[in-house]
Amino acid sequence: SGPGGTSGQPARATAFHARPAAENGRRKAFVEEASSHLGKPYVWGGRSPSSGFYCSGLVQYSMDVVWPGNKVPRVSRDQQSAGKPVASAADLKTGDLVFTGSPAKHVMIFIEDGELVEAMGRKYGVRRSELASRIGGKPHSFATYFE
């Protein structure tokens, strides 16, 4: 979703291979980085703390800060395709991505305990929300860039 989309299939991201403690630390850092932008404005195509964020821009920017070698695609549908699928909401771990739409039109970051951080429209900006209310009744999927 958003400007700057690419045509064709994105390259699959290289997953982070390390001990579980290192992976958990990186997941936590990713969520903390995204959460540090709560209250920032929603800006179509935005991916900067100084100007604001679009949903996929928040994901891409936050991942780049904590894991510069993991090249997350620019738009949500490509982020969905390049990530490793997660089977269900029950399997989500901190830092996994939640997509709505098929193909994806929106992406959110799973925090824990059914909560998300997302850049959600001009009215809300970057905010926390609840998983159940954001995916209920909508086509959705999950993916990870970890493991």
KOLBARO-27781 format. One record per residue: residue number from 1; x, y, z of N, C-alpha, C, O in turn. Coordinates in steps of 0.001 Angstrom, whole numbers. Example, Ala and Ser with C-alpha at 12.3 -4.5 7.8 and 13.67 -1.06 7.14 Angstrom:
  num   n_east  n_north     n_up  ca_east  ca_north    ca_up   c_east  c_north     c_up   o_east  o_north     o_up
    1    13190    -5690     7800    12300     -4500     7800    13200    -3300     7800    14236    -3319     8465
    2    12850    -2250     7080    13670     -1060     7140    12900       30     7870    13409     1138     8039
! end
This chain:
  num   n_east  n_north     n_up  ca_east  ca_north    ca_up   c_east  c_north     c_up   o_east  o_north     o_up
    1      827    -1171        0        0         0        0      867     1228        0     1955     1224      577
    2      412     2260     -626     1119      3522     -616     1992     3717    -1823     2149     2809    -2639
    3     2565     4899    -1942     3410      5214    -3068     4727     4478    -2995     5111     3973    -1940
    4     5415     4420    -4114     6722      3795    -4145     6655     2305    -4308     7653     1622    -4078
    5     5508     1767    -4700     5356       331    -4880     6200     -165    -6026     6590      597    -6911
    6     6475    -1447    -5998     7263     -2039    -7059     6417    -3057    -7778     5473    -3610    -7212
    7     6749    -3300    -9008     6039     -4337    -9741     6831    -5629    -9621     8032    -5604    -9354
    8     6169    -6739    -9813     6842     -8027    -9715     6946    -8489    -8282     6491    -7811    -7361
    9     7545    -9641    -8101     7667    -10229    -6781     8881    -9677    -6057     9946    -9537    -6658
   10     8738    -9362    -4776     9889     -8900    -4005    10790   -10080    -3651    10356   -11232    -3635
   11    12017    -9775    -3376    12925    -10816    -2903    12511   -11200    -1493    12149   -10335     -695
   12    12559   -12473    -1181    12208    -12920      162    13276   -12432     1132    14472   -12517      856
   13    12830   -11927     2253    13750    -11401     3260    14584   -12528     3851    14139   -13672     3936
   14    15774   -12192     4249    16631    -13151     4928    16271   -13151     6397    16335   -12111     7053
   15    15898   -14289     6913    15489    -14378     8317    16693   -14281     9241    17812   -14631     8864
   16    16452   -13808    10437    17473    -13655    11457    17697   -15006    12125    16778   -15560    12728
   17    18900   -15533    12022    19215    -16824    12632    20167   -16585    13798    21312   -16176    13601
   18    19694   -16838    14997    20514    -16671    16189    19863   -17427    17327    18801   -18028    17165
   19    20499   -17392    18461    19912    -18025    19643    18601   -17336    19996    18418   -16159    19688
   20    17688   -18056    20638    16392    -17468    20999    16499   -16166    21781    15704   -15256    21548
   21    17453   -16046    22698    17579    -14822    23487    17888   -13629    22588    17337   -12546    22787
   22    18760   -13815    21608    19101    -12726    20689    17893   -12359    19838    17628   -11178    19613
   23    17160   -13361    19366    15974    -13099    18558    14933   -12343    19373    14346   -11378    18882
   24    14697   -12768    20610    13724    -12093    21467    14117   -10643    21715    13254    -9767    21766
   25    15402   -10386    21868    15879     -9024    22065    15613    -8162    20840    15225    -7000    20964
   26    15818    -8722    19679    15588     -7966    18451    14099    -7720    18244    13710    -6632    17819
   27    13272    -8695    18532    11815     -8518    18442    11367    -7378    19364    10603    -6502    18959
   28    11849    -7406    20592    11478     -6392    21571    11950    -5009    21110    11208    -4033    21223
   29    13165    -4925    20599    13698     -3643    20123    12865    -3099    18964    12643    -1892    18876
   30    12403    -3980    18073    11567     -3580    16938    10253    -2967    17430     9834    -1910    16957
   31     9618    -3638    18376     8350     -3141    18932     8579    -1840    19705     7778     -911    19609
   32     9654    -1774    20459     9946      -548    21209    10194      629    20272     9743     1743    20538
   33    10913      386    19173    11160      1460    18205     9844     1944    17608     9589     3147    17572
   34     9013     1027    17144     7725      1425    16556     6874     2162    17596     6246     3173    17284
   35     6856     1657    18817     6046      2268    19876     6561     3641    20284     5802     4454    20812
   36     7823     3905    20051     8377      5215    20413     7794     6329    19546     7997     7509    19834
   37     7076     5966    18492     6487      6954    17583     4982     7142    17804     4304     7783    17000
   38     4467     6574    18906     3050      6764    19220     2736     8261    19246     3485     9060    19807
   39     1611     8618    18625     1198     10011    18586     1721    10784    17382     1257    11890    17106
   40     2692    10205    16658     3177     10881    15451     2060    10865    14413     1211     9973    14427
   41     2057    11844    13514      974     11910    12528     1053    10828    11465     2123    10299    11164
   42     -107    10516    10908     -214      9648     9746       41    10517     8518     -576    11569     8352
   43      945    10072     7670     1251     10777     6426     1309     9738     5318     2078     8781     5403
   44      502     9918     4279      487      8988     3149     1897     8829     2613     2528     9803     2203
   45     2388     7601     2617     3727      7301     2124     4839     7657     3098     6012     7453     2785
   46     4501     8184     4276     5508      8647     5226     6280     7525     5884     5739     6460     6184
   47     7549     7786     6099     8402      6828     6794     9509     7543     7555    10675     7150     7520
   48     9106     8606     8243    10070      9419     8960     9473     9960    10257     8341    10445    10263
   49    10233     9880    11364     9732     10435    12616     9515    11954    12537     8685    12500    13264
   50    10250    12621    11670    10112     14079    11590     8861    14516    10847     8316    15582    11134
   51     8387    13699     9881     7200     14097     9120     5975    13236     9405     4848    13708     9254
   52     6169    11999     9809     5055     11098    10090     5185     9790     9345     6132     9576     8588
   53     4211     8909     9573     4302      7552     9048     3026     7099     8357     1920     7516     8701
   54     3217     6244     7384     2204      5425     6751     2392     4037     7362     3453     3770     7926
   55     1419     3158     7275     1516      1860     7959     2798     1096     7601     3543      677     8486
   56     3042      921     6320     4215       151     5905     5509      918     6140     6563      315     6344
   57     5433     2239     6113     6606      3054     6400     7050     2918     7849     8248     2926     8132
   58     6092     2793     8776     6423      2583    10183     7146     1251    10354     8135     1169    11082
   59     6658      212     9686     7300     -1105     9760     8705    -1031     9176     9669    -1458     9811
   60     8818     -492     7972    10112      -443     7299    11126      390     8096    12262      -41     8297
   61    10721     1566     8543    11620      2440     9294    12072     1764    10593    13266     1735    10893
   62    11125     1224    11359    11447       623    12653    12366     -577    12496    13285     -763    13293
   63    12126    -1392    11479    12992     -2546    11250    14385    -2090    10837    15382    -2667    11270
   64    14458    -1061    10005    15754      -572     9551    16586      -25    10714    17808     -171    10724
   65    15934      601    11686    16645      1134    12849    17255        0    13671    18416       88    14068
   66    16498    -1055    13930    16980     -2116    14816    17705    -3242    14084    18432    -4017    14705
   67    17513    -3336    12775    18105     -4434    12013    18361    -3986    10583    17659    -4413     9666
   68    19363    -3127    10379    19597     -2544     9061    19843    -3562     7944    19562    -3258     6784
   69    20347    -4741     8243    20614     -5740     7211    19385    -6481     6729    19449    -7164     5708
   70    18278    -6370     7422    17052     -7066     7044    16209    -6112     6207    15500    -5261     6744
   71    16291    -6259     4920    15624     -5328     4014    14149    -5673     3867    13779    -6573     3113
   72    13320    -4949     4593    11872     -5118     4519    11368    -4299     3335    11717    -3125     3211
   73    10555    -4893     2465    10030     -4143     1321     9254    -2895     1744     8869    -2761     2905
   74     9031    -2007      818     8423      -706     1093     6926     -758     1357     6451      -45     2240
   75     6164    -1566      637     4705     -1521      732     4148    -2787     1394     4775    -3846     1356
   76     2973    -2662     1995     2417     -3752     2803     2221    -5048     2022     2505    -6121     2553
   77     1751    -4984      794     1541     -6232       50     2861    -6956     -202     2903    -8186     -211
   78     3937    -6198     -407     5249     -6815     -584     5815    -7290      751     6510    -8305      800
   79     5525    -6568     1835     5930     -7029     3161     5249    -8354     3485     5856    -9246     4077
   80     3984    -8473     3093     3213     -9699     3309     3846   -10856     2531     4022   -11946     3075
   81     4184   -10624     1275     4749    -11674      415     6142   -12100      840     6480   -13281      753
   82     6957   -11157     1299     8350    -11453     1611     8545   -12060     2995     9547   -12733     3238
   83     7604   -11834     3900     7735    -12388     5243     7430   -13869     5279     6811   -14408     4361
   84     7865   -14526     6342     7556    -15941     6553     6164   -16022     7168     5923   -15402     8204
   85     5241   -16768     6563     3875    -16838     7095     3821   -17361     8536     4576   -18254     8921
   86     2919   -16786     9306     2608    -17260    10656     1194   -17820    10559      299   -17157    10035
   87      986   -19028    11058     -252    -19779    10816    -1515   -19125    11364    -2541   -19105    10685
   88    -1456   -18593    12578    -2684    -18079    13197    -2363   -17015    14228    -1204   -16823    14597
   89    -3390   -16328    14690    -3218    -15310    15724    -2637   -15925    16996    -1876   -15270    17709
   90    -2985   -17164    17283    -2468    -17837    18476     -957   -18054    18403     -301   -18227    19431
   91     -404   -18045    17184     1034    -18267    16992     1844   -16976    16935     3068   -17025    16817
   92     1184   -15823    17017     1894    -14548    16919     2844   -14345    18094     2534   -14680    19238
   93     4016   -13783    17775     5000    -13407    18784     5258   -11913    18639     4974   -11314    17601
   94     5792   -11336    19680     6163     -9933    19663     6957    -9617    18396     7928   -10300    18071
   95     6526    -8567    17685     7236     -8136    16483     6744    -8733    15184     7185    -8315    14114
   96     5839    -9703    15247     5276    -10255    14006     4341    -9224    13382     3864    -8312    14058
   97     4091    -9379    12101     3255     -8436    11375     1862    -8998    11139     1688   -10194    10905
   98      881    -8120    11203     -525     -8457    10994     -996    -7642     9799     -836    -6422     9765
   99    -1578    -8324     8820    -2031     -7668     7597    -3535    -7789     7458    -4114    -8815     7813
  100    -4169    -6749     6945    -5570     -6845     6550    -5635    -6608     5051    -4857    -5840     4484
  101    -6592    -7297     4425    -6739     -7240     2977    -6024    -8397     2315    -5072    -8957     2857
  102    -6498    -8741     1142    -5878     -9815      372    -5895    -9425    -1111    -6929    -9579    -1762
  103    -4781    -8925    -1665    -3497     -8748     -991    -3583    -7651       63    -4544    -6885      119
  104    -2552    -7602      891    -2545     -6668     2020    -2724    -5225     1586    -2145    -4767      600
  105    -3537    -4531     2349    -3735     -3099     2167    -3285    -2331     3407    -3135    -1110     3361
  106    -3069    -3040     4514    -2664     -2402     5770    -1808    -3385     6558    -2038    -4594     6515
  107     -823    -2860     7274       56     -3687     8098      171    -3075     9489      219    -1856     9650
  108      214    -3955    10491      334     -3563    11892     1386    -4448    12550     1696    -5527    12044
  109     1925    -4007    13654     2951     -4750    14379     2350    -5309    15663     1800    -4564    16474
  110     2457    -6620    15844     1957     -7264    17049     2895    -6952    18203     4110    -7123    18096
  111     2312    -6489    19318     3119     -6166    20495     3143    -7394    21410     4184    -8033    21563
  112     2032    -7712    21998     1811     -8883    22846      431    -8737    23457     -171    -7664    23403
  113      -58    -9798    24029    -1349     -9769    24715    -2465    -9152    23876    -3305    -8418    24396
  114    -2472    -9453    22574    -3550     -8984    21704    -3478    -7522    21328    -4462    -6970    20836
  115    -2347    -6878    21544    -2216     -5466    21188    -1303    -5280    19976     -422    -6093    19693
  116    -1554    -4173    19274     -811     -3827    18066     -338    -2386    18154     -870    -1598    18936
  117      660    -2044    17354      999      -652    17083      871     -489    15575     1294    -1354    14808
  118      282      627    15158       20       846    13740      -58     2339    13440     -299     3155    14329
  119      150     2679    12174     -119      4031    11677    -1469     3927    10975    -1586     3296     9924
  120    -2485     4551    11564    -3859      4317    11121    -4595     5608    10801    -5350     6113    11632
  121    -4389     6131     9638    -5180      7249     9157    -4924     8574     9857    -4385     8621    10963
  122    -5319     9638     9193    -5083     10999     9694    -5741    11248    11051    -5204    11992    11871
  123    -6878    10644    11289    -7588     10855    12550    -6808    10304    13743    -6847    10888    14826
  124    -6096     9181    13558    -5450      8495    14665    -3932     8612    14705    -3352     8632    15791
  125    -3282     8689    13567    -1820      8677    13539    -1280     7338    14006    -1926     6304    13836
  126      -89     7361    14597      507      6135    15128     -130     5899    16496      -99     6762    17373
  127     -705     4711    16651    -1465      4407    17865    -1362     2932    18222     -869     2114    17445
  128    -1841     2617    19422    -2010      1224    19837    -3451      840    19555    -4350     1677    19635
  129    -3668     -420    19226    -5016      -919    18994    -5075    -2381    19406    -4065    -2980    19776
  130    -6277    -2942    19336    -6467     -4341    19725    -6598    -5223    18492    -7315    -4896    17547
  131    -5896    -6339    18521    -5882     -7280    17413    -7281    -7702    17000    -7624    -7634    15820
  132    -8088    -8134    17949    -9415     -8667    17624   -10267    -7645    16883   -10972    -7998    15938
  133   -10213    -6392    17297   -11050     -5382    16646   -10515    -4998    15276   -11285    -4555    14424
  134    -9221    -5155    15042    -8632     -4750    13769    -8754    -5825    12686    -8777    -5498    11499
  135    -8832    -7107    13078    -8923     -8150    12053   -10303    -8779    11969   -10587    -9493    11007
  136   -11162    -8541    12937   -12484     -9164    12970   -13281    -8911    11702   -13521    -7761    11334
  137   -13690    -9974    11037   -14528     -9874     9858   -13819    -9427     8591   -14469    -9248     7561
  138   -12504    -9241     8636   -11743     -8798     7469   -10788    -9909     7035   -10312   -10679     7869
  139   -10508    -9995     5736    -9439    -10916     5329    -8142   -10463     6015    -7832    -9272     6036
  140    -7406   -11395     6561    -6176    -11050     7254    -5161   -12177     7167    -5500   -13319     6858
  141    -3933   -11840     7441    -2850    -12818     7465    -1761   -12297     8392    -1794   -11151     8840
  142     -801   -13165     8665      279    -12844     9591     1597   -13291     8980     1644   -14273     8240
  143     2667   -12568     9291     4006    -12954     8811     5040   -12473     9801     4770   -11627    10653
  144     6234   -13033     9671     7341    -12615    10519     8590   -12418     9690     8748   -13018     8627
  145     9470   -11577    10185    10802    -11395     9592    11858   -11914    10545    13049   -11664    10356
  146    11426   -12634    11567    12318    -13218    12548    12329   -14740    12363    11486   -15278    11647
  147    13261   -15425    12991    13419    -16883    12992    14142   -17356    11777    14361   -18557    11617
! end
